[in-house]
Amino acid sequence: MVNPPSLNKTAKTIRLSILVSFSVLLIYRFTLSPTVNIIDSGELITGCYLLDILHPTGYPLYTLIGNIFSKIPIASIAQRINFISAIYCTAASCFFFLLLFGLTNSVVAALVSTSLFAFSRTIWSVAVGAEVYGLTALFLVLIVYLWLKVEKNNILILLAFILGMSFTNHMMIWSTFIGTIIFMMLFYRKNLFCFRYLMIGMGFFLLGLSVYLYLLIRARGTPLFNWGNPYNWERLVWHVTGKQYRVWMFSSSWAEVFSNLKFALNLFLKEGFYIFIIPAILGVVKMVRNNFYLFISLLIIFILTLFYAINYSIPDIESYYIPCLFVMFVFAGFGLAILIKNLRVNQYFFLIFIILPLLFNYRRAGMQGNYLAYDSAINHLKSAPVNAIILTNWWDIYAPVFYVQHIENIRKDVCIIDKELLRRSWYLQYLNKQYPWLVRNCQIEIEYFLSYLEQFEHGRLQENVGIQNAFVDMINSFIDRNPNRRVFITFADQADYDAKFIKPERRRIPYGLLYELSSDTIVESFDYGQFSIRKPNLILDERTNLIIKRYENLGLERTLFLKKHGKIVEAKKTLEWILKVNPDSRSYQKLFSTLKLSE
């Protein structure tokens, strides 16, 4: 008995989707980060494990799923949470393949486009570490895939539910939501405007959105890290809408906007290796002719995402362009199908392009062997003596330290404070739970600052000078009212606005990776040889390179400080260590020769 063509195609689709999923997951697993990374990784891993409230918009679905995975007794907690991202992006790649294969009926075009998507630097980089964007990528692809299935029974209900859930992970999905409404209005208008369908759809959308109630419920249970403290509806709305981040949204100058647009276009060209832009243009022409409703809806996603991203000035903006890249690779898949059909070339020749993103992005997006953030956290803690206080303004220091202290229980005697988070009332509640002695000793200054902070958070502040003075007084009280604890900062005076007001009468002595605020004239020794720095065989981005550069900068400052105070032998040892970190530096080699002559 011969199987019908539809059954054969279904079986073939299943086999190919399994092959795609297995291959993508295997490569993600091989390039997975072994531990905590920079940016939000430390907060996300710790937050999932402890069921904390994460930074806006809260990411409750990510937290709840992450908590389940964090309990599986395999590998480390960091690796468990990192692996979830690989699963999300693998599933996104699988649905991307199914979408393209269904649209083009070309296995080769679907495989090549899926490779471009799955192993683009942007997607690959969020697939191998703890990040929320992998789940959003999955929702994005799944929602568009369901557009084409919406005529089937109950798919509209499923689509509404998934749309609601997608908002509980990241608000960048709003462009996909609008694109979905446009597609439904164009393609499915008959049933969309049926009152019964609207009510059922709205009900399931709200059911998916109800995951946000986790924030309200959990905040009242006072978790360790209760970002935003969304214990009531007012604070829940603040948190979900990202109130504290609005200062960076749609506030850029025209010059910044055009600079951001230039960055975005350059990103698209690089991710498409320049050559796939032509198939994308061909795909646009093909889709306009054959599937206009789909084209308009995808174009809406692209334009709205682009408009939002170029008006949002943050350093780690690449992931916000994921919807744009998705649309671009869908268009490219259409274009590739046209080329495969019309060029007098064996279609399997195009499979060679599958390996292009793998070869190009393997060392750019992969995180295999990358312990830089973890080592940095440990080395900063090694720089602090027992019961020290550290003030930092750098999230890439604070978040990894947060992880190693609360998950691996390393150096919990050190009190580390994020100076910028001190500007939020919920963070002072965290300090009270974590360091009750600090809040108790400085209660007067803290309460005075909180009186201003309450006005600021509700938009009633009229005295900017007053709140700034209260802020500095509170920080200085941390130092004055805890005289038995040595105090360190991670920033130089010229690199931070508040620094010059923090105990200006005290010397800033380079000590390890920190600056000690010291009243003594004694220069205490420090052995830089105790630091562990594992450099991965990767092409590192600018932000990660700053971690390595910090070792060099602080080591050099320490060397010059020791030389100034006549401690030539220790200065020479410190410089020897710097040359191990960066053996190619001619300026350090020249300084080393000077020290040898001085000795």
C-alpha positions, 0 to 999 in steps of 0.5 A, spaced: 500 500 500 502 506 497 502 512 503 498 518 500 503 524 498 500 528 505 502 523 509 509 522 506 510 529 507 508 529 514 513 523 515 519 527 512 517 534 516 517 530 522 524 527 521 527 533 518 525 537 524 528 532 529 534 532 525 534 540 525 533 540 533 538 535 535 543 538 530 542 545 533 542 543 540 548 539 540 552 545 537 549 549 543 551 544 548 558 544 545 558 551 546 555 552 552 557 557 558 560 553 563 558 558 569 556 565 570 557 570 565 557 578 565 550 582 564 544 579 567 547 572 568 548 572 575 542 575 577 538 571 573 541 564 575 540 566 582 533 569 581 531 562 578 534 558 584 531 562 589 525 565 586 527 572 586 523 578 583 528 579 577 529 586 574 523 589 570 519 587 567 520 581 572 520 575 567 516 571 571 515 565 566 522 565 565 523 565 573 518 559 574 521 555 568 528 556 571 526 554 578 524 547 575 530 546 571 535 549 577 532 543 581 535 537 577 541 534 580 545 534 574 551 539 573 552 546 576 546 550 577 549 555 573 549 550 567 542 548 568 539 555 567 544 556 561 542 550 558 534 552 558 536 558 553 539 552 549 533 549 549 529 555 548 533 557 542 533 550 539 525 549 539 525 556 536 530 554 530 525 547 529 519 552 529 523 556 524 524 550 520 517 548 520 515 555 518 520 556 512 519 549 509 511 550 510 512 556 506 517 554 501 516 547 500 524 547 499 528 543 504 534 546 502 532 553 503 529 551 509 535 548 512 540 554 510 535 559 513 534 555 519 542 555 520 542 563 518 537 564 524 540 559 529 547 560 528 547 568 527 551 571 532 545 574 536 541 568 537 547 563 538 550 568 544 543 568 547 542 560 546 549 559 550 548 563 557 542 565 562 538 570 558 531 571 557 531 573 550 531 565 548 524 564 550 522 570 547 525 568 540 521 561 541 515 565 542 516 570 536 517 564 532 511 560 535 506 565 534 508 566 527 508 559 525 501 559 528 498 564 524 499 559 518 495 554 522 489 559 525 484 556 521 484 549 524 480 548 530 482 551 537 488 554 534 486 561 535 485 559 542 492 557 543 494 563 539 491 567 544 494 564 550 501 564 547 500 571 546 498 572 553 504 568 556 509 571 551 508 578 554 510 575 561 517 574 559 519 580 555 515 586 552 519 586 546 514 581 543 509 587 543 511 588 536 509 581 534 502 582 538 501 588 533 503 584 527 498 578 529 492 583 530 494 585 523 494 578 520 488 576 523 484 582 521 487 581 514 486 574 513 481 571 519 477 577 519 470 573 519 471 570 525 475 575 529 470 580 529 465 575 532 463 577 539 464 569 541 471 568 539 473 575 541 471 573 548 474 566 548 480 569 545 481 575 550 479 570 556 485 565 554 490 571 553 488 574 560 489 567 562 496 567 559 498 574 562 496 571 569 503 569 570 504 576 572 501 574 578 507 571 581 510 577 582 505 580 586 504 574 590 512 572 591 513 580 592 509 579 599 513 573 601 519 578 601 524 574 597 531 575 598 532 580 592 525 583 591 527 588 585 521 593 585 518 590 590 511 589 586 507 588 592 501 592 590 498 594 583 501 600 583 508 597 584 506 591 579 505 596 574 511 600 575 515 594 574 511 590 568 512 597 564 519 598 566 518 605 569 525 605 571 528 604 564 524 609 561 529 615 562 533 611 556 527 610 552 525 615 546 529 620 549 535 620 545 537 626 540 537 625 533 544 624 532 544 618 537 537 615 533 541 615 526 547 612 530 543 607 532 540 606 526 547 605 522 548 600 528 542 596 526 543 596 519 550 594 520 548 588 524 543 586 519 548 586 514 553 582 518 548 577 520 546 576 513 553 576 511 552 581 506 550 576 501 544 574 503 541 581 503 539 579 496 535 573 497 532 577 502 530 582 497 527 577 492 523 574 498 520 580 499 518 581 492 515 574 492 512 574 498 508 581 496 506 577 490 504 570 493 502 572 500 501 579 501 497 578 508 503 575 511 508 580 508 504 586 511 504 583 518 511 581 518 513 588 515 509 591 521 514 586 526 520 589 523 518 596 523 516 597 530 521 593 532 526 597 529 523 603 531 523 601 538 530 599 538 533 605 535 530 609 540 532 605 546 540 607 548 543 601 552 549 598 551 546 590 550 541 592 545 543 587 540 538 582 542 532 587 541 533 586 534 531 579 534 524 580 531 528 584 525 533 578 524 527 573 524 523 577 519 529 578 515 531 570 515 524 569 513 524 573 507 531 570 505 528 563 505 523 565 500 529 568 496 533 562 496 527 558 494 526 562 488 534 562 486 534 554 488 528 553 483 531 558 477 538 557 477 541 551 473 545 549 479 544 542 483 540 545 489 544 541 494 550 546 492 546 551 497 547 546 503 554 549 503 551 555 506 549 551 512 556 551 515 557 559 513 554 562 520 558 556 524 565 557 521 564 565 522 560 565 529 563 559 532 568 563 536 564 570 536 558 567 539 560 561 543 561 561 550 565 554 551 571 555 556 569 562 558 570 563 565 572 570 565 566 573 569 566 568 574 574 569 575 573 576 576 568 575 581 572 571 585 578 575 584 574 581 586 572 578 593 580 575 593 582 583 593 577 584 599 580 582 606 575 579 611 568 583 613 570 588 608 565 593 605 565 594 597 562 599 593 561 598 586 557 602 580 559 596 575 553 591 574 558 586 571 562 586 577 556 586 582 551 580 578 557 575 578 559 576 585 551 576 587 551 569 584 558 566 587 556 569 594 548 566 594 549 560 590 556 557 591 556 561 598 563 564 597 566 569 601 559 571 604 563 575 609 564 581 604 558 586 604 558 588 597 553 594 595 551 596 588 551 604 588 546 605 583 541 600 586 542 604 592 537 609 589 531 604 589 527 603 596 527 596 594 534 595 594 535 598 601 530 592 604 535 587 601 540 590 604 536 590 611 535 582 610 542 581 607 546 586 612 542 588 618 548 591 622 549 596 616 542 598 616 542 598 623 548 602 624 546 607 619 538 608 620 538 615 621 541 617 614 537 611 611 531 614 613 532 621 611 534 619 604 528 614 604 524 620 605 526 623 599 526 617 595 519 616 596 518 623 593 522 621 587 519 614 586 512 618 586 514 623 581 513 629 587 521 630 588 522 638 588 529 638 591 534 635 587 540 637 591 537 635 597 536 628 595 543 628 592 546 630 598 542 625 602 544 620 598 552 621 599 551 622 606 548 615 607 554 612 603 559 616 607 555 613 613 556 606 611 563 608 612 563 612 618 559 608 622 562 601 621 569 603 623 572 596 624 570 594 617 575 596 611 572 599 605 573 599 598 570 602 591 571 599 584 571 606 581 576 611 580 574 618 582 574 621 575 570 615 572 564 616 577 560 622 578 559 621 586 566 618 587 569 625 589 564 626 594 565 619 598 570 620 603 574 625 599 579 626 605 581 619 604 586 616 600 584 611 594 590 606 594 590 601 589 589 594 592 588 588 588 582 589 583 579 595 588 581 601 591 581 602 598 579 608 602 584 609 607 586 614 612 593 610 614 600 611 611 602 604 611 602 601 604 599 593 605 602 588 601 598 584 596 600 578 592 597 578 585 599 571 583 593 569 587 588 571 581 586 566 576 584 568 569 582 563 564 582 566 558 578 562 553 579 561 545 574 566 543 573 572 539 571 577 545 566 583 545 568 590 547 564 589 554 568 582 555 574 585 554 573 590 559 574 585 564 581 583 562 583 590 561 581 591 568 586 587 571 591 591 567 589 597 569 589 596 576 595 592 576 599 598 573 596 603 578 598 599 583 605 598 580 606 606 579 603 607 586 608 602 589 614 605 585 612 612 588 612 609 595 619 606 594 617 599 594 620 597 588 621 589 589 613 589 590 612 593 584 616 589 579 612 583 582 606 586 580 608 588 573 611 581 572 604 579 573 601 584 568 606 582 563 603 575 564 596 577 563 598 581 557 605 579 554 605 583 548 604 590 551 611 594 549 609 600 554 609 595 560 615 591 558 618 598 558 616 600 565 619 593 567 626 595 564 625 602 568 624 598 575 629 593 574 634 599 573 631 602 579 632 596 583 
